[in-house]
Amino acid sequence: MNKIVMTGMVLSFVIVAHTCKPIREGAGSTSERQGLAPVIEITPLEEERGQWKIAASDAVTVIVTAPGAERAQIQGRPEGVEEDYLELQTLAAPDDSASGRFVTQLNLAADFAGQVWAEASYPDGAKKRTETIALTADRESAGSATRLDAVGGSVGTDESARSDKLTGGSVRRTRLVAGESDIRITVNAPAFRLTLWQNGKEVSAYPIGIGQKKLPIPIGEREAKAVIFNPHWIPSDSVWAFGGEGVAPEEGRKPNDPRDPLGRIKIPLGAGYMIHEATKADDIGRAVSHGGILMLKADLLDLAEKIIRARTPPASQSRIAQFRDGHERHVVPLDPPLLVDINYDLQVVEGGALRVYPDVYERGAFALDSLRAELQSAGVAAPMLEDRALQRILDHVSADTQFVINVADIRKGRSQRGRKLPLVDKPIESRR
């Protein structure tokens, strides 16, 4: 009898052991699955252009794979916003629990361009973010310009349009003439300056902010096909999150609401790139955007008004004011497209003075050689162009300063007469 009992006990332990084994394995598997980073995928997309992924339609499918997650939230931050973000959609449960796959459709606003990611929530209270995708609904191509630049030939080169090589030694200036449609925009990225030209003469120059080193402004020629007032930045059904507190989009977009982080004007340059309003004055003179050109609100309004007056004379000042002060989206087409020539010229002789700018994107691998060539073209003799002398000039430049010296002083060996100046004069303007 005792033998039978002992045998039964042994068999019970064996059965329990075999029963517990898959439970332990299952628990370990769940832990391992939760340890995997969640992944986000968006389809359909067009071919990538720079850092931007282009939505192939107004409605895209978003797939989040987060094994072990019980909830996923799709979040986004429109271009130009630094802290606040949009809660685009909340998915209360996975479509497939085994794989942790969440699937939804996202309807994009006509002007949306920004960062999109997902946040997965797990039963133990943990939260994990996916990678960030730079997504835009702008499917307009940024066609390259093949015509010569009326400013003096900077198209197709990396020369600043303000260089003495192209201006003949002085930048001619003019007031804007309404109805004179030959206008161009040039940008020298390391100088943080945008210039509006009409008939080859400078109308206005503005300080700007540019793209971060990892998300650079595109160097080359682009075309602006419209000026858009009150762009539709926010996708449908989304909710603003200000400091963690959800606010409905219609509340967040009230005029002059200090919480509203979006600008009232943008000038698209194709494929997600644009000229738009800076979040704060400190963005000017810095590489902080996601590839866009940032301008102060007053400067951007001034630029937009001048473009419209040159290209669309019937648009009176009062009509432009209606666009500016209204709340409806209004598109002013530019036909033919406005040429925007973006250069990366680190050393520019302008008006007889050498200006050396910081190498924001670290593209100046042969800085000494390019500086020597720039000064040679300005008539500086070889004895003044030794490496040590040129390096002293380059050493004066920092992340937020430029070095300016008259070429005449360099010819005479008076490099000590140069001056370190701020990249831009920092204006005082409160956050939007």
VOTISE-87095 format. One record per residue (C-alpha): residue number from 1; residue in three letters; x, y, z. Coordinates in pm, 1 decimal, padded with zeros to 6 digits, always signed. Example, Ala and Ser with C-alpha at 12.3 -4.5 7.8 and 13.67 -1.06 7.14 Angstrom:
<pts>
PT,resi,resn,x,y,z
PT,1,ala,+01230.0,-00450.0,+00780.0;
PT,2,ser,+01367.0,-00106.0,+00714.0;
</pts>
This chain:
<pts>
PT,resi,resn,x,y,z
PT,1,met,+00000.0,+00000.0,+00000.0;
PT,2,asn,+00281.0,+00242.8,+00090.4;
PT,3,lys,+00451.2,+00159.5,-00238.1;
PT,4,ile,+00136.6,+00248.6,-00431.8;
PT,5,val,+00103.9,+00580.9,-00243.5;
PT,6,met,+00468.3,+00674.9,-00306.0;
PT,7,thr,+00435.8,+00590.4,-00674.7;
PT,8,gly,+00127.0,+00810.6,-00695.8;
PT,9,met,+00309.3,+01099.7,-00528.7;
PT,10,val,+00601.9,+01070.9,-00770.0;
PT,11,leu,+00366.6,+01070.3,-01067.0;
PT,12,ser,+00188.8,+01379.0,-00925.8;
PT,13,phe,+00516.7,+01568.5,-00899.8;
PT,14,val,+00605.4,+01472.6,-01257.3;
PT,15,ile,+00265.4,+01591.6,-01383.7;
PT,16,val,+00292.9,+01920.5,-01190.5;
PT,17,ala,+00647.4,+01976.7,-01319.4;
PT,18,his,+00540.4,+01922.2,-01678.6;
PT,19,thr,+00238.2,+02146.4,-01627.1;
PT,20,cys,+00441.7,+02430.8,-01473.7;
PT,21,lys,+00712.6,+02421.3,-01739.3;
PT,22,pro,+00505.9,+02575.0,-02022.0;
PT,23,ile,+00363.9,+02830.7,-01778.0;
PT,24,arg,+00715.7,+02940.4,-01682.3;
PT,25,glu,+00817.7,+02940.4,-02047.7;
PT,26,gly,+00509.0,+03142.1,-02135.5;
PT,27,ala,+00587.5,+03398.4,-01866.8;
PT,28,gly,+00942.9,+03426.9,-01986.5;
PT,29,ser,+00822.1,+03468.7,-02343.0;
PT,30,thr,+00585.9,+03750.5,-02242.9;
PT,31,ser,+00867.4,+03928.1,-02059.1;
PT,32,glu,+01094.2,+03894.8,-02360.8;
PT,33,arg,+00819.5,+04024.5,-02590.5;
PT,34,gln,+00764.9,+04329.6,-02371.3;
PT,35,gly,+01137.5,+04393.5,-02382.7;
PT,36,leu,+01121.6,+04448.1,-02758.9;
PT,37,ala,+01114.0,+04809.9,-02875.4;
PT,38,pro,+00787.0,+04905.9,-03047.1;
PT,39,val,+00803.8,+04978.1,-03420.5;
PT,40,ile,+00596.5,+05219.1,-03633.0;
PT,41,glu,+00529.9,+05188.2,-04007.2;
PT,42,ile,+00335.5,+05429.3,-04232.0;
PT,43,thr,+00200.8,+05344.4,-04579.0;
PT,44,pro,+00165.0,+05433.8,-04861.4;
PT,45,leu,+00466.7,+05660.2,-04902.1;
PT,46,glu,+00631.8,+05814.5,-05203.5;
PT,47,glu,+01006.2,+05807.5,-05260.1;
PT,48,glu,+01196.4,+05978.9,-04978.5;
PT,49,arg,+01332.0,+06330.2,-05038.3;
PT,50,gly,+01592.5,+06417.3,-04782.9;
PT,51,gln,+01474.8,+06348.4,-04430.0;
PT,52,trp,+01105.5,+06369.8,-04521.4;
PT,53,lys,+00879.3,+06076.5,-04598.6;
PT,54,ile,+00602.7,+06185.5,-04836.4;
PT,55,ala,+00248.7,+06054.5,-04781.0;
PT,56,ala,+00118.7,+05915.8,-05111.4;
PT,57,ser,-00242.7,+06003.5,-05019.3;
PT,58,asp,-00438.4,+06217.5,-04774.6;
PT,59,ala,-00517.6,+05908.5,-04566.4;
PT,60,val,-00232.5,+05680.4,-04457.8;
PT,61,thr,-00227.0,+05351.3,-04270.8;
PT,62,val,-00028.2,+05347.7,-03947.4;
PT,63,ile,+00092.5,+05011.1,-03813.0;
PT,64,val,+00243.5,+04987.5,-03465.5;
PT,65,thr,+00398.9,+04657.8,-03360.4;
PT,66,ala,+00442.5,+04643.3,-02983.2;
PT,67,pro,+00435.6,+04284.2,-02844.8;
PT,68,gly,+00277.9,+04273.6,-02500.8;
PT,69,ala,+00134.2,+04627.9,-02519.7;
PT,70,glu,-00229.2,+04684.1,-02426.6;
PT,71,arg,-00265.9,+05030.3,-02580.7;
PT,72,ala,-00092.5,+05252.0,-02839.0;
PT,73,gln,-00119.1,+05623.2,-02902.7;
PT,74,ile,-00014.4,+05787.3,-03230.1;
PT,75,gln,+00145.3,+06125.2,-03157.1;
PT,76,gly,+00282.1,+06403.5,-03374.4;
PT,77,arg,+00459.5,+06736.9,-03359.9;
PT,78,pro,+00409.0,+06974.0,-03655.5;
PT,79,glu,+00717.7,+07140.9,-03799.4;
PT,80,gly,+00802.4,+07451.9,-03599.2;
PT,81,val,+00670.6,+07318.3,-03267.2;
PT,82,glu,+00924.6,+07240.4,-02996.1;
PT,83,glu,+00744.3,+07124.5,-02681.6;
PT,84,asp,+00374.0,+07068.1,-02741.8;
PT,85,tyr,+00249.2,+06774.2,-02945.4;
PT,86,leu,-00065.4,+06631.7,-03100.3;
PT,87,glu,-00245.0,+06322.6,-02978.5;
PT,88,leu,-00341.0,+06199.7,-03323.1;
PT,89,gln,-00518.5,+05876.5,-03230.6;
PT,90,thr,-00547.4,+05640.3,-02934.7;
PT,91,leu,-00578.5,+05266.3,-03005.6;
PT,92,ala,-00736.6,+05096.7,-02704.6;
PT,93,ala,-00640.4,+04739.4,-02797.9;
PT,94,pro,-00421.9,+04559.5,-03052.6;
PT,95,asp,-00581.9,+04417.1,-03366.3;
PT,96,asp,-00371.2,+04106.0,-03314.9;
PT,97,ser,-00285.5,+04029.6,-02951.5;
PT,98,ala,-00036.1,+03756.6,-03037.9;
PT,99,ser,+00188.0,+03988.5,-03237.6;
PT,100,gly,+00094.2,+04312.3,-03058.3;
PT,101,arg,-00003.0,+04469.9,-03390.2;
PT,102,phe,-00210.6,+04789.7,-03385.9;
PT,103,val,-00351.8,+04920.0,-03715.8;
PT,104,thr,-00533.1,+05247.5,-03787.3;
PT,105,gln,-00592.4,+05501.9,-04060.6;
PT,106,leu,-00474.0,+05859.9,-04018.3;
PT,107,asn,-00628.6,+06145.7,-04216.0;
PT,108,leu,-00362.3,+06411.9,-04273.0;
PT,109,ala,-00431.5,+06783.4,-04294.3;
PT,110,ala,-00349.7,+06947.5,-04627.8;
PT,111,asp,-00044.5,+07129.9,-04489.7;
PT,112,phe,+00078.8,+06878.7,-04235.0;
PT,113,ala,+00453.5,+06840.9,-04205.1;
PT,114,gly,+00612.2,+06719.1,-03886.1;
PT,115,gln,+00734.5,+06434.3,-03671.1;
PT,116,val,+00511.4,+06130.3,-03607.7;
PT,117,trp,+00571.7,+05851.2,-03357.6;
PT,118,ala,+00378.7,+05606.3,-03137.9;
PT,119,glu,+00380.9,+05546.6,-02763.9;
PT,120,ala,+00298.1,+05193.9,-02645.4;
PT,121,ser,+00154.9,+05130.3,-02295.8;
PT,122,tyr,+00204.0,+04798.8,-02114.3;
PT,123,pro,+00008.7,+04622.7,-01835.6;
PT,124,asp,+00279.1,+04696.2,-01578.1;
PT,125,gly,+00246.0,+05071.1,-01641.0;
PT,126,ala,+00557.2,+05102.6,-01860.0;
PT,127,lys,+00552.8,+05318.3,-02173.1;
PT,128,lys,+00784.3,+05298.4,-02472.9;
PT,129,arg,+00820.6,+05517.5,-02780.9;
PT,130,thr,+00889.5,+05412.5,-03135.8;
PT,131,glu,+01137.1,+05587.1,-03359.8;
PT,132,thr,+01025.7,+05920.8,-03504.7;
PT,133,ile,+00923.4,+05956.1,-03869.3;
PT,134,ala,+00943.3,+06292.1,-04049.8;
PT,135,leu,+00614.6,+06288.4,-04242.0;
PT,136,thr,+00462.1,+06542.5,-04478.8;
PT,137,ala,+00143.1,+06559.8,-04683.3;
PT,138,asp,+00315.5,+06791.7,-04933.4;
PT,139,arg,+00339.4,+06592.6,-05255.0;
PT,140,glu,+00448.0,+06887.4,-05468.2;
PT,141,ser,+00787.5,+06826.1,-05625.5;
PT,142,ala,+01056.6,+07086.8,-05576.0;
PT,143,gly,+01160.2,+07125.2,-05937.3;
PT,144,ser,+01514.5,+07240.3,-06002.4;
PT,145,ala,+01551.6,+07570.8,-06177.9;
PT,146,thr,+01748.2,+07565.3,-06501.3;
PT,147,arg,+01725.8,+07934.7,-06590.7;
PT,148,leu,+01998.4,+08179.5,-06496.9;
PT,149,asp,+01953.4,+08377.6,-06178.9;
PT,150,ala,+01889.5,+08744.2,-06253.8;
PT,151,val,+02083.0,+08833.7,-05939.3;
PT,152,gly,+02407.5,+08740.7,-06107.3;
PT,153,gly,+02453.8,+08367.6,-06156.6;
PT,154,ser,+02445.9,+08199.6,-05815.4;
PT,155,val,+02213.4,+07925.8,-05946.5;
PT,156,gly,+02408.4,+07607.5,-06007.7;
PT,157,thr,+02691.3,+07721.7,-05780.7;
PT,158,asp,+02747.3,+07737.0,-05405.6;
PT,159,glu,+02836.9,+08106.5,-05422.7;
PT,160,ser,+02649.4,+08356.3,-05208.9;
PT,161,ala,+02443.5,+08584.3,-05431.4;
PT,162,arg,+02592.9,+08874.1,-05233.6;
PT,163,ser,+02950.4,+08789.3,-05335.2;
PT,164,asp,+03151.0,+09058.7,-05514.9;
PT,165,lys,+03215.8,+08797.0,-05784.6;
PT,166,leu,+02848.3,+08818.6,-05879.1;
PT,167,thr,+02755.0,+09175.6,-05784.1;
PT,168,gly,+03064.1,+09349.1,-05921.0;
PT,169,gly,+03159.4,+09482.3,-05578.8;
PT,170,ser,+02839.9,+09631.9,-05442.0;
PT,171,val,+02486.2,+09514.6,-05375.9;
PT,172,arg,+02243.1,+09752.6,-05542.2;
PT,173,arg,+01928.1,+09820.2,-05342.8;
PT,174,thr,+01574.9,+09922.3,-05435.3;
PT,175,arg,+01224.6,+09961.5,-05300.7;
PT,176,leu,+00978.3,+09697.4,-05413.6;
PT,177,val,+00790.0,+09791.1,-05729.7;
PT,178,ala,+00439.0,+09645.0,-05730.8;
PT,179,gly,+00365.5,+09438.3,-06040.3;
PT,180,glu,+00733.2,+09386.2,-06129.7;
PT,181,ser,+00727.1,+09005.3,-06126.4;
PT,182,asp,+01101.3,+08936.1,-06161.7;
PT,183,ile,+01167.3,+08854.0,-05797.7;
PT,184,arg,+01396.6,+08588.4,-05650.1;
PT,185,ile,+01493.9,+08467.5,-05304.2;
PT,186,thr,+01846.9,+08366.7,-05212.6;
PT,187,val,+01966.6,+08212.3,-04888.3;
PT,188,asn,+02319.9,+08164.6,-04760.3;
PT,189,ala,+02273.4,+07903.8,-04488.3;
PT,190,pro,+02589.8,+07961.3,-04277.2;
PT,191,ala,+02529.1,+08339.6,-04289.4;
PT,192,phe,+02172.5,+08285.2,-04161.4;
PT,193,arg,+02044.4,+08537.8,-04412.2;
PT,194,leu,+01761.2,+08538.8,-04665.5;
PT,195,thr,+01751.0,+08808.1,-04935.2;
PT,196,leu,+01459.8,+08911.8,-05157.5;
PT,197,trp,+01570.7,+09051.7,-05494.4;
PT,198,gln,+01379.3,+09231.4,-05766.9;
PT,199,asn,+01532.4,+09287.2,-06110.0;
PT,200,gly,+01872.7,+09195.1,-05966.5;
PT,201,lys,+01856.7,+09447.4,-05679.4;
PT,202,glu,+01815.8,+09382.1,-05309.6;
PT,203,val,+01470.7,+09467.4,-05176.2;
PT,204,ser,+01507.7,+09327.6,-04823.4;
PT,205,ala,+01738.4,+09101.4,-04623.2;
PT,206,tyr,+01621.0,+08904.5,-04320.9;
PT,207,pro,+01794.9,+08703.7,-04045.9;
PT,208,ile,+01678.3,+08342.6,-04035.1;
PT,209,gly,+01710.0,+08012.7,-03854.1;
PT,210,ile,+01791.8,+07693.4,-04043.6;
PT,211,gly,+01777.9,+07314.8,-04011.2;
PT,212,gln,+01970.5,+07120.2,-03752.3;
PT,213,lys,+02292.0,+06945.2,-03847.1;
PT,214,lys,+02109.9,+06609.1,-03856.9;
PT,215,leu,+01811.3,+06762.9,-04039.8;
PT,216,pro,+01977.7,+07018.3,-04266.9;
PT,217,ile,+01820.5,+07276.0,-04491.1;
PT,218,pro,+01842.4,+07146.9,-04852.4;
PT,219,ile,+02124.8,+07316.6,-05041.5;
PT,220,gly,+02039.9,+07391.0,-05404.1;
PT,221,glu,+01757.3,+07544.1,-05604.4;
PT,222,arg,+01392.9,+07506.4,-05505.8;
PT,223,glu,+01065.5,+07664.2,-05615.2;
PT,224,ala,+00790.3,+07828.5,-05411.9;
PT,225,lys,+00454.2,+07781.1,-05581.3;
PT,226,ala,+00231.1,+07952.4,-05324.8;
PT,227,val,+00205.9,+08164.4,-05012.5;
PT,228,ile,-00036.5,+08004.7,-04766.8;
PT,229,phe,-00216.6,+08201.9,-04497.0;
PT,230,asn,-00363.3,+08012.4,-04198.5;
PT,231,pro,-00237.2,+07673.1,-04312.5;
PT,232,his,-00421.2,+07360.8,-04198.2;
PT,233,trp,-00152.5,+07201.7,-03984.7;
PT,234,ile,-00366.8,+06978.3,-03764.8;
PT,235,pro,-00494.1,+06635.2,-03879.8;
PT,236,ser,-00861.5,+06562.0,-03819.1;
PT,237,asp,-00965.1,+06404.3,-03486.1;
PT,238,ser,-00637.8,+06505.3,-03321.2;
PT,239,val,-00604.2,+06673.1,-02981.2;
PT,240,trp,-00343.0,+06923.3,-02865.1;
PT,241,ala,-00139.6,+06827.6,-02562.6;
PT,242,phe,-00004.6,+07135.8,-02384.2;
PT,243,gly,+00218.7,+07035.2,-02098.7;
PT,244,gly,+00042.6,+06699.7,-02079.8;
PT,245,glu,-00311.1,+06842.1,-02073.9;
PT,246,gly,-00528.7,+06755.4,-02373.9;
PT,247,val,-00700.1,+07047.7,-02547.3;
PT,248,ala,-00939.1,+07013.9,-02838.5;
PT,249,pro,-00800.9,+07143.3,-03170.9;
PT,250,glu,-01070.4,+07410.7,-03207.6;
PT,251,glu,-00972.3,+07543.9,-02864.0;
PT,252,gly,-00600.5,+07527.2,-02943.7;
PT,253,arg,-00640.8,+07726.2,-03265.0;
PT,254,lys,-00813.1,+08029.9,-03119.9;
PT,255,pro,-00650.1,+08348.8,-03254.9;
PT,256,asn,-00377.4,+08490.2,-03030.7;
PT,257,asp,-00404.5,+08192.4,-02794.8;
PT,258,pro,-00060.2,+08185.5,-02625.8;
PT,259,arg,-00075.3,+07805.1,-02623.8;
PT,260,asp,-00102.7,+07783.0,-03000.5;
PT,261,pro,+00250.4,+07701.9,-03123.2;
PT,262,leu,+00180.9,+07719.6,-03498.8;
PT,263,gly,+00240.9,+08004.6,-03742.1;
PT,264,arg,-00010.9,+08186.5,-03957.9;
PT,265,ile,+00192.7,+08188.6,-04280.5;
PT,266,lys,+00404.0,+07934.2,-04464.6;
PT,267,ile,+00574.9,+07931.3,-04802.4;
PT,268,pro,+00616.2,+07568.3,-04915.5;
PT,269,leu,+00936.1,+07478.1,-05099.2;
PT,270,gly,+00826.6,+07126.3,-05190.8;
PT,271,ala,+00861.7,+06784.0,-05027.8;
PT,272,gly,+00806.1,+06903.0,-04671.1;
PT,273,tyr,+01054.4,+07192.6,-04673.5;
PT,274,met,+00917.1,+07541.6,-04615.7;
PT,275,ile,+00971.1,+07896.6,-04498.4;
PT,276,his,+00768.6,+07948.1,-04181.3;
PT,277,glu,+00749.5,+08134.3,-03852.5;
PT,278,ala,+01002.9,+08075.1,-03577.3;
PT,279,thr,+00867.8,+07965.0,-03240.2;
PT,280,lys,+01080.5,+08224.2,-03061.0;
PT,281,ala,+01333.7,+08493.3,-03138.3;
PT,282,asp,+01623.6,+08277.7,-03013.7;
PT,283,asp,+01567.6,+08041.2,-03308.2;
PT,284,ile,+01703.5,+08309.6,-03540.6;
PT,285,gly,+02074.6,+08266.6,-03605.3;
PT,286,arg,+02064.7,+07903.1,-03494.7;
PT,287,ala,+02036.8,+07560.3,-03658.5;
PT,288,val,+01726.0,+07434.1,-03479.9;
PT,289,ser,+01455.8,+07345.8,-03734.5;
PT,290,his,+01372.7,+07017.6,-03909.1;
PT,291,gly,+01507.9,+07146.0,-04239.3;
PT,292,gly,+01287.2,+07453.7,-04268.0;
PT,293,ile,+01379.7,+07822.2,-04294.2;
PT,294,leu,+01263.3,+08008.3,-03983.2;
PT,295,met,+01171.2,+08377.0,-03978.7;
PT,296,leu,+01036.0,+08616.7,-03721.1;
PT,297,lys,+00663.5,+08674.1,-03754.1;
PT,298,ala,+00700.9,+09038.9,-03861.0;
PT,299,asp,+00971.8,+08951.7,-04115.2;
PT,300,leu,+00773.0,+08662.4,-04262.4;
PT,301,leu,+00465.3,+08881.4,-04298.2;
PT,302,asp,+00674.0,+09151.9,-04466.2;
PT,303,leu,+00825.7,+08896.9,-04706.4;
PT,304,ala,+00485.8,+08745.1,-04790.3;
PT,305,glu,+00330.3,+09085.1,-04857.2;
PT,306,lys,+00615.1,+09189.4,-05086.5;
PT,307,ile,+00600.6,+08864.2,-05284.5;
PT,308,ile,+00225.2,+08904.2,-05334.5;
PT,309,arg,+00250.3,+09271.6,-05433.0;
PT,310,ala,+00516.6,+09188.1,-05691.5;
PT,311,arg,+00336.4,+08885.8,-05836.2;
PT,312,thr,-00031.3,+08971.2,-05781.3;
PT,313,pro,-00079.5,+09351.3,-05816.4;
PT,314,pro,-00462.4,+09335.0,-05776.6;
PT,315,ala,-00409.9,+09204.9,-05421.7;
PT,316,ser,-00431.4,+09534.2,-05233.3;
PT,317,gln,-00288.1,+09599.3,-04890.1;
PT,318,ser,-00638.6,+09568.0,-04740.8;
PT,319,arg,-00688.5,+09232.1,-04914.4;
PT,320,ile,-00356.0,+09104.1,-04787.1;
PT,321,ala,-00455.0,+09222.2,-04438.8;
PT,322,gln,-00772.3,+09012.5,-04469.0;
PT,323,phe,-00563.4,+08706.1,-04551.1;
PT,324,arg,-00332.6,+08781.5,-04259.7;
PT,325,asp,-00595.6,+08859.1,-03996.6;
PT,326,gly,-00857.1,+08606.1,-04102.2;
PT,327,his,-00888.0,+08246.6,-03990.0;
PT,328,glu,-00965.6,+08071.1,-04317.8;
PT,329,arg,-00695.5,+07895.2,-04516.3;
PT,330,his,-00608.3,+08105.8,-04819.2;
PT,331,val,-00360.4,+08008.6,-05090.3;
PT,332,val,-00200.4,+08275.7,-05309.1;
PT,333,pro,-00052.8,+08090.2,-05610.4;
PT,334,leu,+00280.8,+08198.3,-05756.8;
PT,335,asp,+00287.5,+08150.6,-06133.4;
PT,336,pro,+00554.2,+08113.0,-06250.7;
PT,337,pro,+00704.2,+07960.6,-05934.0;
PT,338,leu,+00935.2,+08178.9,-05727.3;
PT,339,leu,+01297.4,+08067.9,-05743.2;
PT,340,val,+01458.6,+08005.6,-05402.3;
PT,341,asp,+01834.7,+07955.3,-05437.1;
PT,342,ile,+01988.5,+07808.5,-05119.2;
PT,343,asn,+02367.4,+07824.5,-05097.0;
PT,344,tyr,+02635.2,+07716.7,-04850.5;
PT,345,asp,+02913.6,+07974.0,-04883.5;
PT,346,leu,+03143.2,+07992.5,-04580.0;
PT,347,gln,+03376.8,+08267.8,-04702.6;
PT,348,val,+03229.7,+08561.9,-04890.9;
PT,349,val,+03395.5,+08882.0,-05010.2;
PT,350,glu,+03108.3,+09130.5,-05000.6;
PT,351,gly,+03156.9,+09500.6,-05058.8;
PT,352,gly,+03535.5,+09464.3,-05031.2;
PT,353,ala,+03519.1,+09289.2,-04692.4;
PT,354,leu,+03580.5,+08923.0,-04623.7;
PT,355,arg,+03307.6,+08760.4,-04414.8;
PT,356,val,+03381.3,+08416.3,-04269.6;
PT,357,tyr,+03088.4,+08218.3,-04129.9;
PT,358,pro,+03072.5,+07910.0,-03903.3;
PT,359,asp,+03069.2,+07571.0,-04075.9;
PT,360,val,+02728.1,+07473.3,-03937.8;
PT,361,tyr,+02701.2,+07144.5,-04129.2;
PT,362,glu,+03074.5,+07065.8,-04125.5;
PT,363,arg,+03097.9,+07070.1,-04502.6;
PT,364,gly,+03417.4,+07276.7,-04523.0;
PT,365,ala,+03664.6,+06989.2,-04543.0;
PT,366,phe,+03912.1,+07206.5,-04735.5;
PT,367,ala,+03856.3,+07534.9,-04553.6;
PT,368,leu,+04210.6,+07666.1,-04602.6;
PT,369,asp,+04202.9,+07595.2,-04974.9;
PT,370,ser,+03861.6,+07755.7,-05026.3;
PT,371,leu,+03959.9,+08062.9,-04820.4;
PT,372,arg,+04280.8,+08097.3,-05020.4;
PT,373,ala,+04086.0,+08075.2,-05347.7;
PT,374,glu,+03833.1,+08332.9,-05227.5;
PT,375,leu,+04105.9,+08582.7,-05137.6;
PT,376,gln,+04301.3,+08517.1,-05455.9;
PT,377,ser,+03989.5,+08601.8,-05657.4;
PT,378,ala,+03976.7,+08930.2,-05462.3;
PT,379,gly,+04333.8,+09015.1,-05563.0;
PT,380,val,+04529.1,+08914.4,-05251.7;
PT,381,ala,+04885.7,+08813.3,-05335.8;
PT,382,ala,+05026.4,+08468.7,-05251.7;
PT,383,pro,+05266.3,+08586.7,-04971.5;
PT,384,met,+04962.4,+08686.8,-04763.6;
PT,385,leu,+04794.1,+08348.0,-04810.1;
PT,386,glu,+05015.4,+08114.3,-04608.3;
PT,387,asp,+04838.0,+07844.8,-04409.4;
PT,388,arg,+04921.9,+07996.5,-04072.2;
PT,389,ala,+04776.4,+08336.3,-04161.2;
PT,390,leu,+04461.4,+08182.8,-04306.5;
PT,391,gln,+04414.7,+07956.2,-04004.7;
PT,392,arg,+04427.5,+08259.8,-03773.7;
PT,393,ile,+04134.2,+08405.4,-03966.8;
PT,394,leu,+03936.1,+08081.4,-03941.5;
PT,395,asp,+04008.4,+08052.4,-03568.3;
PT,396,his,+03819.7,+08376.7,-03502.2;
PT,397,val,+03489.2,+08217.6,-03606.6;
PT,398,ser,+03262.1,+08044.4,-03354.3;
PT,399,ala,+02915.3,+07887.6,-03356.6;
PT,400,asp,+02742.7,+08223.4,-03310.9;
PT,401,thr,+02997.8,+08470.6,-03450.3;
PT,402,gln,+03137.8,+08567.5,-03787.9;
PT,403,phe,+03472.2,+08727.4,-03862.5;
PT,404,val,+03482.7,+09037.8,-04084.1;
PT,405,ile,+03794.7,+09204.9,-04222.7;
PT,406,asn,+03857.8,+09440.9,-04513.4;
PT,407,val,+04041.3,+09272.8,-04799.7;
PT,408,ala,+04263.2,+09582.0,-04822.6;
PT,409,asp,+04389.3,+09509.8,-04470.6;
PT,410,ile,+04467.9,+09149.5,-04562.6;
PT,411,arg,+04668.9,+09269.9,-04861.8;
PT,412,lys,+04877.4,+09480.4,-04622.9;
PT,413,gly,+04917.5,+09205.4,-04365.1;
PT,414,arg,+04692.8,+09377.3,-04109.8;
PT,415,ser,+04482.3,+09078.5,-04011.2;
PT,416,gln,+04456.5,+09211.7,-03654.1;
PT,417,arg,+04214.9,+09475.2,-03779.9;
PT,418,gly,+03941.2,+09218.2,-03833.1;
PT,419,arg,+03636.4,+09203.7,-03603.6;
PT,420,lys,+03431.5,+08926.5,-03451.7;
PT,421,leu,+03063.2,+09010.3,-03492.7;
PT,422,pro,+02740.0,+08834.0,-03398.7;
PT,423,leu,+02596.6,+08619.6,-03674.5;
PT,424,val,+02270.5,+08810.3,-03648.7;
PT,425,asp,+02147.8,+09100.1,-03440.1;
PT,426,lys,+01923.8,+08921.6,-03193.5;
PT,427,pro,+01580.5,+09084.4,-03206.4;
PT,428,ile,+01347.5,+09092.1,-02910.4;
PT,429,glu,+01023.8,+08911.8,-02986.2;
PT,430,ser,+00812.6,+08713.5,-02745.3;
PT,431,arg,+00709.3,+08354.2,-02805.7;
PT,432,arg,+00397.1,+08318.0,-03018.5;
</pts>
